[in-house]
Amino acid sequence: MNRDTGFNLDETRRWVTGAIVDPHATAAAFRASEPGWQHTFMVLTLPIYVAAAAAGFLLSLIFGTTFMFGAMASSPLWFLVSLAWSLAYVFVAALIFDVLAGVFEGRRDFDGAFAALSLAMVPAVAGGVLSPVPWIGWLIGLAAGIYSLVLLYHFVPVFMTVPEAKRVVHFVVSLIAAIVVNMVVAGLLGAMFGPDLEDYLGESTVPASSGGLFGDFERQASVAEQASQDTYQPPSDGRLTEAQVRAYVRTLERTAELRERLGRQLEGLDEDAASIGDIFSGMKDATRLATAEMEVVKTGGGNWAEHQWVRNQLETARIQQDGSPAIEHNYALFLEYRDRIERLE
């Protein structure tokens, strides 16, 4: 097994070019080299993410647009935090695929999972460089990301041992878990390092799907993009309004309905007879499951930043109950809607 942890530019160039030009042969060759995760990280993961981040950051400066979790070119700290999480996320996603391989009667192999993810994500990382380009950049990045998911589906059996009968369900469940983790961490990072978190309800600005698989992914990408750009200036007294709490509860109710419907669709996936189209359909539903609450807010014309602030204020009030006039006020509102909130959480 290759445990060399040194950087080699020629090797990096060879694997990156191969992943784009001839991915299947490249995957077989990379697997044959038996790379440890340290070697994969140094010759593939680290250099492509750093190079892509530098190029994308430069484009965001040129166009004055966003890059990586909505990081503005004028926010170097947020940019560095986003880059660090992008690298860490490869480890997290690889661990998820590795652990669930064992759950679904396969053989655990973190080195293989890390290699599969790193190699499959080359097109997505390359396409993501163009995301700051106005109008078409995010569409190119979206197409590249979908292509990387296709490659990952084909790379898993090359680098990992998962029974054929469990391959589809392992891939879909691993993908759902990875998406959920990414959403949670990205949200936390946004609250800690991003911009400070206008009207909560209004008209929807999310475009209708243009049809087909790519249209559905395009619509979800638009939801996430718009949500990442929402801002909200909380009132100085920290008090919730009853209208905000009603809107929050209504969002939870509609989210529960959407998740129930998507869950039924995923349960209907036949893992033994699934085609690549079925896999994509499962990925689409998995993505919507992970972003269901965000989709409900944005399709209702809501403000995602305000929605998150309302959630945090209610949770603080539920824990503290008193201690300040704002907390006591918010706790009284929580008690008024307590049964509905706790039933939906």
N, C-alpha and C positions, 0 to 999 in steps of 0.2 A: 504494500500500500504506500502511495506517495505522500509522505509527511513533510516534504520540503515546504517551508513557509516563506521563502524568498520571492520577491517580485521579479517577474521576467516579462519585459515588454513584448518580445517576440511571441512568447506563448500566449499572452493576453490577446494580442492582435490575431493570432491564429484561431483561438477559440471564439472570439467575438465575431470575426468574419464568417467562420463556419456556422455559428448559430443562426446567422441571417441568411447565408447563401445555401447551405446544405445541412439543415438542423438535425435530421435523423442520423446521417452518417457521422456527424460531429458528436452527437450524444453517445453513439456506440463507441467512438474512439475515446471520448472523455471518460466513459465508464471503464473502458479497458485499461486506462492509466491508473485506476484505483486511487483516486484522489481522496485524501483526508479532507475534512472540512476546512482545516487551516490552510491547506494548499489552494483549495477552491476560493477561499476568501481572498487570498493575496494575489492570485493571478486572474481572478474573474470578478468576484463581487465588489471588492473595494475599488479597484481601478475604474470599473464602468460606472459605478454610482458617483464617485468623485468627479470623473470627467463629465458625466451627464449633468451633474449639479452645477459645475462651473460654467458649462456651455449654456444651460438653461437660465442661470442667474444673469449671465451676460445679456441674453436675449430679453429678459425681463427688464433690465436696465435700459436697453435700446427702445423697447416698445412701451415701457411704463406700465406693464401688466403684471399678473401674478404668476408664481411658480412654486410648486410643492406645498400642498395643503393651504393654498391661498396666501403664501408668504409674499409680502411686497418686497420689491427690490430695495426699498429704503429701510428694511428691517433685517440687518445682518444676523442678529441673535436668533430671530425666528427662522431664518434660513438655515443656520447651523443646527438648530434643534431639529428641524425637519429632516435634514440630511442624516443626523445621528439616528433618528427613528427609522428612516428608510433602511439603513444598514441593519439596525437591530431587528427590524421586522422580518428580514430574511431568516434570521435565526429563529424567531418566534414561529413563523409559518412552517419552517422546516421541522421544528419540534412538534407542531400540531400534526403534520402529515406523518411523521415518524411514530408518534404515540398512537395515533388512530390506525396505523398499519397493524400494530400489535393487537388493537381492539378488534379489528376485522380479520383476525386469524392469519395475518401475514407475519413477516419477520422484520423486527425493528432494525433500522439502519440509518442513523442520523447523517453519516457522511453521504450516503446516497440521496437522502431527502434534500440535503443542503445543495448538493451538486445539481439535482434535477431542477430545483427552484431557481438557482443562480443562472443556469444555462437557459432555461425557458424564459426567464424575465429579460434577457438581452434585448429582444425587439421592443418590449414595453418600455424599458429604460431609455432606449434610443429614441423611440417615438415621443416619450415624455419630454425630451429636450425641446421639442417644438411647441409645447403647450403654451408658452407665453405669446406665440404669434397670434395676433387677433383673428377672430372668425374661424379660421381653419385649424389652428394649432391643436386645440383640444379634441377636435374630431380625428385628427391624425393620431394623437395619443390614444384615443379611445380604440381606434381600429388596431393599433399596435398592441394595446393591452389585451384585447380579445384574442388576437393571434397568439400571444404568449400563453393564454389559458389553454388554447388548443394544443400548443406544443407541450405544456405541462401535463395535460391529460395523456399524451403519447409518451412522454418521458418517464412518467411514474413507473410503468412496468420495466423500463430499461434499467433504472437505478434502484428500484425497490421491489421487494417480493410481497405482492398482495394477490391472493387467489383471484382468478379471473371472474368468478361469480360475485366477488365482493368489490371488484375494481370500481364500478360506477358509484356505489353508495359510499365507498371510502373517499373517492374524489369529491363528491358533492358535499358530504358532511365536513370534510377537512376544509373545503373552500368556504363553507358557511362560517365555521369556527374562526378561520383566519380573517374573514371580512368583519365579523363582529368585534374581534380583538382590535383590529385596525381602527374601526369606527370609534370604539371606546377610548383608545389611547390618543388618537388624533383629536378627539373632543377635549380630553383632559389637557393635552399640550396646548390646544387653542386657547383654553381658559387661562392657562398659566403664562403663556408667552405671546399669544397672538394679540390682535387689536382689542380694545375694550369692547366688551359685549354691551322707531318711528311707529308706525301703527302695527298692532299685532295682527289684526285681521284686515283683509282687503281682497282685491281681485287676484286670481291665480296668474302667475307669469310663467308657469311651466308649460312648454310647448307640448302639444299632443304628439304621440308617437307617429313617426313617418311610415310605420309599417315594417313587418319583418323583424328578425332578431336584432339587427343593428339598430333599428328604430327604437326598440325597447331599451337597449343599453344607452342609446343617445339620450333618451328621455331621462333615465336615471342619473346619467352624468350631469345633465342640466340641473336636476334637482339638487345634487350635491354641490355643484358649482355655485348656484344661487344661495344655498344655505350658508356656504363658507364665507360669502360676502355680506351676510346680514350683520348689522350692528345695532346695538341698543344702549341707550344711556339711562340707567336706572334712576328712579326718583331719589332725591337726596335723603328723604326720610325712610327709604327702604320698605315702604308699605305696598302690599299688593292691593289691587282693586278686585272687587267681586267679579267684574267682567273678565279680568285676566284669569281668575281661577275657573270660571265657567268655561272659558275657551280652552284652558288646559285640560279640564276633565273631558270636554267634548272631543278633544284630540286623542286622549287615551282610549276613549270608547271606539272611535273610528279606526284607530290603530289596531286595537284588538280584533275588530271585524276583518280588517285587511290581512292580518297575520293568520287568522283562522282559515281564511280562504286560500292563502298561499301555502299554508301547511298541508291542506287537503290535496293540493296539486302535487306537492313534493312526495307525499305518501303514495300517490298513484303512479310514481315512476317505477317502471318494471326494470329492475337492475339486470335481469338476465337477458332481456331482449332490447335493451336501450340502444338507440342509434346515436350518432354524433349530434343529430338534431335534438334528441331527447336530453343529451348532456347539456347542450346550450340552453334548452328550456329550463332545466334544473338550475343552471347557473344564474339565469335571469331571475327565477323565483327566489333563489338564495340571496341574491343581491337586494331584491325588494324586501325580503324578510329583515335583512340587516338594517335597511334604511327606511322601514315602513313608517316610523313615527315622523321622520324628516319629510317623507313624501306627503303625509297627511297635512303637516303644517304648511308646506310650500304650495301644494295644490289648492289649499284653502286661502291662499294669499297671505299666509301668516309670516311672522318674523321668527326665524329659528333661534337667534340670539336671545330674543325676549322670552321665548318658550323655555329655553334652558335656564334663564334667570328665575322665572316663575317656579320651575322645578326645584332649584336650589333654595329659594326662599321658603318654600313649603317644607322641604326636608329639614332645614335649619329650625323652623318653627316647631316641627313635629318632635325634634330632639330636645330643644331647649325649653319650649313651652312659655317661658317668661324670661325676664331679665332686662327687657327694654320695651318701650311702647310699641316699636315696630314688630318685634317678635310676638308680643301678646296679641296685637291686631291680626297678624298673619296666622297665628295659631287658632284664633277664633274662626277665621275663614276656613282653615283646614278642617276643623271640627264639623263645620257645616257640610262639607263635602267628603268627610272621612270615609264613609261606607263605600262610596262610588270609587274613590281613589284607591283604597286598599283592595277592592275587588278586582281592579284592572291592573295592578302592579305585578 
